[in-house]
Amino acid sequence: MLININDIFSTQENERKRSMDIIYEPQGAAREYSNLALNIYKGCEHACKYCFGPSALNTKRELYNSDANPKKSILDRIRKDTQYLAKNNINDEILLSFIGDPYQPAETKYHLTRKTLEILIEYNRPFTVLTKGGTRAVNDFDLFASYPKSRFGTSLSF
């Protein structure tokens, strides 16, 4: 019996998708940037006119920009998925985030990004944060400075 190597990889990918809840594998062109991603919030209050988030989620821009709440039980779900990745020696970098911003204005109320990064560090997961959040990210620079598997990027809009 011949075994197709693509079948083996396909089976592994399907197993990963079934086992993870909040950390996911980006599809299409987004895969170019990261094999794994995580979005803490359901929307984004930055309200950038060029944002693809509303169309990617098939929701109205006004709702997406006004409903920036954390996803349900987000920290528990992140911990569960991170444990799965560590247990299975999956060391792909996790991008925060493709849809929304981890340091959007809602972060000043919920303070979830630092807790998320602490979980990722606890389980030795590599991660990158992309944000327009400016000074809201400064309080977490100690985490980035002390953890070599982290990267930080920011966008400047004019």
N, C-alpha and C positions, 0 to 999 in steps of 0.2 A: 504494500500500500504506500503510495506516495503522499507526502504531507507538503502542502503548500505553505511556505513561510508567511505569506500574507494572511492566511487563515489564522495562524498563531497570533500574529500581531493584532488582527481584528478581534479575536477572542479576548486578548488582554485589554484592549481599549474598551470593549463592551463591558467587561468586568469592572473596570475603573469607573465608567459612567454610572453603573448601577450602584457602586459602593460609595460614591461621593454625592453629597447633597447640595452644598453651597459653593464649593470650589469646583470649577468646571473647565472643560477643554473648549477654548474658543474655536469657532468654525470659520471657514472661508479665509479671506485675506487677513483677518485678525490673528490667525494662527502664526503669521509671520513675526509677530511681536512677542508672543509668549505661548508656551504649551498649556499653561494653566492660568486661570484668572479667578478673581474674587471681587464681588461688588457688595459692599456693606450696606449701602442705602438703596432704596427703591427708586428714588428720583434724584434730582440735583438742582439746588437753588442758585447755581451760578447763572443759569438761563442763557448760556451762550447761543447766539443765533445760528451758528454753524454746527451745533451739537447733533450727532446722529442718534443719540440715546432714545428720544421719543419714537423715531421711526423704527429703530431696532426692536423696541419693545411694543410696537404697534399701539401707541397711546398718544393722546393729544399733548402737544407741547406745554400747554398751560397747566395741565394736571401733573405732568412729569416735573415741571419746574416748581410747583407749589407743594408737592407731596413727597418731600425728602425725608422719609422716615426710615429707621433701621428695619431691615428684614427681620421677620419673626424669629426669636430665639437665636439670633445671629452668632453670638459667642459660643454657645453650646454646639451649634452646627459647624462652626469653624474648627473647634477643638476635635470633634468627631472626625471630620475630613482630614485634618492634619495628622491625627493619630493613624488613620488608614494609610496615608502617604508614607509616614515614617516606618510603620510596620512592614510595608511592602517595598521599602527602599526606593521609592519614587522621589527623585531629587530634582525634578523639573522646577524651574523658577515660577513663582506665583506673582502675577501682576495685579496690583490694586490701582486702579480698576479700569476696565474698558468702558463701563457705562456708569456715569456719575463720577463723583470725586470724593476720595476718602477724607479730604480736608475742606469740604464745602461748609457753608455757614452752620448747617445742622450739627456739625461736629462739636461746636462750642457748647451745645446743649447735651449731647449724648456721650462724647468722649470715648468712642468705640475704636477709633483707629489705633491708638496706643495699645489698648487691650488686645486688639487683633495682632499687632506686631509682636507683642510679648508672647502670645501663643505660638506664632510662627517661629520665634527665636527659641522658645522652650523645646520645640520639637526639631530644631536645627533645619528649618526649611529656608531655602533661598527665596528672596522676594525683591520686587521692585515696586516703588510707589511713584505714580505719576499724578501730579496735582497742579491746580491753579490756585491752591489755597493760601499761598503766600505765607504770611506770618503765623497762620494757624498751625503750620507744620513745625515751626521752630522748637516747640516744646518737646518734640520727639527726636530732635537731632542727636541726642545722647545715644539713643538706640541705634541709629544708623552708624554713628562713629564707633560704637563698641562691637558691632556685629559685621564681620567681613563678608557675609553672604547677603548683604543688603545693598540696594541701589536706590537712589532718589533722583527724580527728574521733575522739572517744573516747566510749565508753559507760560510765556509772557504774551498777553493779549494787548493790542493797541487799538 
